[in-house]
Amino acid sequence: MARRSLAFRIIALSGAWIGMALFITAGLLVYFYRDHTARHYDAHVSMHFEELFAASELLPDGSFDLAFEPSDPRFHDLDSGWYWEVKQSGISLRRSPSLGENRLDLGNVIPTMDVIVHEIVGPKQEKLRVHVVQRRTDSRYEPLVFLASAPMTGIADDMLVYSRYVVSSFLVLGVGLLLAVMIQVRVALKPLQAISTGIGDIRDGRATRLRRDYPEDVQPLVDELNNLLEHNTVLLNRARNRLGDLAHAVKNPLTVIKNETRNMEAGQRELVLRQTGEIIRSVDHYLSRARAFGTGNVLGSRSNVRSVAEDLVYAMRRIYQQRDLELDDSRLDECWFRGEGQDLEEMLGNLLDNACKWAKSRVIINCKSDHDRLVLRVEDDGPGIPEVKFQDVMQRGRRLDETKPGHGQGLGIVKDIADLYGGSLKLGTSELGGLRAELDLPAA
């Protein structure tokens, strides 16, 4: 399952909680309103009950007399659901005009001396909320049973209207609360976004530390990250110093050994020089690998290609000034290399030196950046290299022409450093007729 962002999780959980809380609250409100509406209808029916009680009388001969009928006009509308009826021993003595020829059937309901409320089915199969009470006005005769009802449709209609209001209001409230949560999350996560942006600036070399004006809840994290960056820088500098010390400690004795070989016999001298050369190549190889491996993804490693290239072009013009070479660096775009400047200098320096050795009159340098990749090309108009030899010349110590100065290390070093940065070195034929060396490296 794809990992969700922190903001998505907070908003999703808050949205679920808000939805659940509003749903439960809406249910409670509807339930309470139904109870309130039912009580309101019950109050009307109770009032009519009082009118029935006041108007009802058993005469001395046991006959029933009703002085007046309840005043609510709904009792006169046929099948209105507003009914009343007076019974004695199951016989209907009087009933409301709204009942017509029908009777109210209590079913299993047993009247008592206290008013009880039941929901029954009316004459037209409608639901009624009926009040029932039994009263004895004369001990010589059977008690009277009074019934009065109100239609449930009135309660249901009121509930439907109220429910619509509640749902629409809670939908607006829910959307508003969710928007408020989204705004709060966005504001609350701004420090984390600022930290992410700050780390990106450090990685790209635009800053060395995270700024310190964060909320107090986030500041400890920022302090720890800054401490980690400082510690990483100290360790990296210490490792570089150790590598430099190792290089001097090994190369100085080797230089002394090479100088002393002049007093040896020719065969021994050749053997010692060959072995010391292998040692020097191995030291250069592993030192360059160690340096590149330690800096390839270090935060803040960012180098300007144009600046490094212009310095190298200036140096090459001085070195090869007697050959009157044209070094064209006008095609360099504004490109940045995600890595150490000295590694870029070593790779580009080797390529330029190799091109200048073999070029007849012209060397071209250009670079382009596409998203997160940097493409750097060095081309010359020299004799070039056969395609079948491309892989051979990128191996350390392999030289196609022993007459040219050097040890055959240049392209091998370039390839090793490029590999450690997750890049590559490709050779091809230039449009100028010579060799084209193309570096693919991470861009900053």
N, C-alpha and C positions, 0 to 999 in steps of 0.2 A: 504494500500500500504506500502511495506517495506521501512523503512527509509534508504536513501542512505547516504554514507559517504560524508564528505565535499570535499575530493579529487575527488570523482566521480562527484559531482555536478559541481565543477569548470572545470574539464576536459570535461564533457559533454556539458556544456554551451559554453566553449571555442571552442570545436570541431564544435558545431552547428554554432557559429558565423564565424569561419574560413571557414567552408564549404559554408555558405551563401555568405560571402564576395568574396571568390574565384569564386563561380558560377556567381555572378553578374559581377565581373571583367572580367572573361572569356567571358561572353556574350557581354560586351562592346568592348573588344578587337576584337572579331570575327566580330562584327558589323562595327567597324572602319576599320578593314582590308578589309571587303567586299566593303566598300565605297572607300577605297584607290585602291583596285583592279579594281573596276568599272571605277574610274577616269583614271587609267593607260590605260585600254582598250579604254576609250573615247579619250585619247590623241592620240592613234594610229589612231582611226577613223577620228579624226579632221585633222590629217596630210594628210590623204587620201582625205578628203574633200577639202583641199587646192589644192591638185593636180587636182582634178576634176574641181574646179573653174578656175584654171589657164589654163587647157586644153580645156575647153568648150567655144563654140562661136556660136552665131546665125548669119548665113550669111544674106546678104541683101535680098535674096529671102525667108527668114524665115526658111530655112533648118538648122538643127543642125549639128555642126561639132565638133569632139573631136580630138584635135591634138595628144594626147597620153593618154594611160590608166594608172591608178595608178600602181606603181611599185611593190607592195607587191605580192609575188608569191602565197599567199593563195587565192587571188582573181581568180586564174586560176584552183584551185582544186574544182572539182564538189562537190556541197553540203557541202562545208567546213564551211558554216555559215558566212564566210567573203564575203559579197556581196556589190555591189554598183549598183545604177541604176539612170538614168536621165529620168524624165517624163515631159510631157507637156500636160495639159488638160486631165490627166489620161491616156495618151498614152505613152508607154515606148519607148523612143528614143534610148537609149543605155543601156546596162547592162553588168555586169561582166560575164566572161565565167563560173564562179562557179555557176551561177544561171541556166545555161542550158536554157531550154525553159520556165522556171518558172518566176513568177513576185513576187515582194514584195507587199503584201496587207497591206495598212496602216489602214484599217478598219475605225474607227471613228476619226482617227487622222487628224487634219486640219493643213496643213503646214503654217508657218508664215515666216516673214522676218528674225526672229531670229532662231538660231539653237536650236531645242528641241530634247530631248532624250526620247525615249519610249521603252518599252518592248513589242514585238509583237510575233506572232507565224509565223515561217517561212514556206517555201514550204514543208518541210518534217516534219512539226509539231514540229520543234525544237524551243526553245525560243531564240529570238534574241534581242540584244540591238541595236536599230537603231537610227541613227541621221537623222533628217529631217530639211531641210531649203528650203525656196522659194526665188528665185532670179529673178529679171526682168532686162534683159540686153538690151532690145529694147522695147520701149513703144508701138510699132506697133503690137507686138505679145504677146501671153500669156506668163506668167512667167514660168520659168523652176523650177522643183522640184528635188532637189538632195537628194538621200538616200544612206546611207552607214551603214553597220551593222557589228557587231562582235557577235560570238556565246556566249550564256550564259553558255554553258557547260564549257568553259575555266574558267570563273569566279567561277563556282561551283566547278570545280576540284581544283582550287587554294584554295578555301575556305575549302574544305574537308581536303587537306593536312595541311593547316595552323591550322585547328581545332584540328587535331590529335596531332600536336606539342603542341598546347596550353593545351589540356586536359592532355596529358602525363606529361608536365612540371608542371602543376598545381597540379596534383596528387602527384608528388614528393614533391612539395612545401607544399602541405597540410599535407602530412605525416610528413615532417620535422618540420612544425610548431606545429603539434600535439605532436610530441615527445618532442619538446622544451617546450611546455606547461606542459607536464607530468613531465619533469625534474624540471621545475620551481616550480610546485606544490609540488613535493616531497621535494625539498630544502626548500621551504617556510613553509611547514607544519612540518619540523623537530623539531622546538621548541615545537609545540603542542604534537608531539609524545614523545619528551623528558619529557614534563610535565606529560603525561600519564604514562610513565615508572617510573618517580620519585614518582608519587602517588602510583603506585604499590609497589615500594620499601618501601614507608612509611607504606602501609597497611601490608606488609609482615614483617615489623620490621627491615628492613635493613637500614633505614634512618629515621630521625625525621623531616627534613625540605627539601624543594625544593632548589636546588642550585640557585645562583643569577646571573649567567653569561648568561642571555638570551638577545635577541634583545630588544631594547628600546620599541618597540611596544608591546611586550609580557610581559616585566618585571612588569608593573603594575598588571597584572593578577596574576603573580607568587607571588608578594608581598601580594596581598589580600588573596591568598590561604595560604601563610605562616602565616599571621595574624589570619586567621580562625583556622588553626591548633593550634596555640598558645592559642587562646581563648578557643577552645574546650578542650585543655589539662588543662587549668586553671579551667574551669567549672567542669571537671571530677575529678580533685584533690580536689576541694572544696567539691564536692558531697561525695567523699570518706571520707574526714575528718568529714563531718557532720554525715555520717553513723557511723563512729567510735565513735564520741562523743555521738551519740544517744545510741549506744550499751553500752557504759560505764555508761551513765546517767541512763539507765534502769536497767542494771544488778547489779550495785553496791547496790542500795536500795533493790533489790530482795535478794541479798546475805545476807544483814543485816536482812531482814525479816526471811529468812530461819534459820539463826543462833538464832534468838530470839524465834523460835518455840520450842526450847528445854525446855522452861519453861512452855509451854502450856500443857493442858491435851491431852491424846493420841488421842481422836477423833478430837479435834480442830487442833492438830498438823498435823494429816494426811490430813485434809481438806486443810489447808494452804499450806502444801508442794505440794499437788496435783495441786492446782491452780497456785502456783508460777512456778511449772514445766511447766504447760501449757503456762504461759506467756513467760517463757524462750524459749520454743520451737517455739512459734509464732514469737518472736523477731528474733531468728536465721533464721527462715523460710523466713520472709519478708526482712531481711537484705541481705540474700544470693540472693534472687530474685532481689532486687534492685541493688545490686552490679553487678550481671551477666547481667541484662537487660541494665545497663549503659555502659557495656564494651564489649558486644557481637560482635559489628561490628565497634568498634573504630579503626581508622587508627593507625597502629603501634602495635596493640595487637598481639604478637607472642611469643610463649613459646616453649622451647626445652623439648620434652617429656623425653628424656634420662636423662637430668640434673635433672628434678623434680623427676623422678622415683628413681634415684640413691640416692638422699637425703632422700627420704621417706623410701627406703629399709634400708638405714643405720640407720634411726631412729627406724624402726620396729625391727631390729636385736637387738638394745639396749633394747627396751621395752620388747621383748619376748625372751631375751637371756637365761632365765632359761628353756625354752621349747626346745631349740636346734632345731629351725625350719630352714629348707633350703629355702631361698628366692632366686629364680633363675631369674635374670634380664638379662641373657646373650642373650636372643632372642629379645632384643629391637633394632629395626632398627633406622636409623637417621630420626626421625619424628618430625614435628613441628605442634603445635596446634595454630589455629587462635583464640586467646583469651588471657585473663589474666592468668599469671602464678599462682596466688594465687587461682583462680577458678579451674585450673587443679590440683593444689596441694590438694585442698579440696576434689574434686571428687576422685582422685586416692588414697588419704590418707584414705578416708572412705572405699573404696573398699579393700585396703590392710589391714586395721585394722580389717575389718569384716572377711577377709580370714584368717588372722593370729589367730583370736579368735577361729575359727572352724577347722582349719587345724590340721591334725594329725602330719605331719612331713614336708610337702612340699607346697610351694606357687610359682606359675609361673606367670611372667608378660611378655607380648609381645605386640608389636604394629606394624602396617603396614600402609603405606600411599598409597592411590590410587587416582591419580588426585587431587581432592579438598576435599577428605574425609580421615579421620583418624579413624582407628579401633584400640582400646586399650582393651586388655583382661587381666583379673586377674582370675586365677584358683587355686583351692586348692584341697587337698585330704581328706577333712572332710566328715561328714555325708551327706552333701548336703541338698537341700530343695525339697520337693515334688512339682511337676509342678503346681499343683492346688493352691499352696501357693505363686507362683511367684508374682502375682499382690498384694497380701496382704502385703508382706514384703517391697514393695516399697512405701507403704503409711506411712506417718510420725506417729511415736508413736506405730507402730505395731511390736511386738516382739514375735517370736516363742518360745523362751526359756527364762524365767525370771531369770534363774540361772546365765546367762551370764551378765557381766557388760554392762552398756549402757542404752540409753533412746529410742532406736528404731528409731533414726533420720537419721542414716547414709545413707542408700539406698534412702530414701525419698529426702534428700538433693542432692544427686548425680543426681537423676532423674530430680529434679526441675532445677538444674543448666544446665544439658544437654539439657533439653527442651528449655531453654531460649537461648541457642546457636544454636538452630535448629538441635540438635542432639537427641540421644535416648539412653536409657539403656535397655539392654536385658539380661535376666537371662536364664541359661540353665545348663545342666549337663556336667561336665568336664570329659575329658578322664581319669583324675586321680580318678574319682569317686565322687568328691565333687561338689561344685558350680562353675559355670563359669559366670562371670559378663563381659559383652561386651559393651563398650562405642563406639558409632558412633558419631564423632565430626567433625567440619570443620577443614580442614588441611591448613597450611600456606605454 
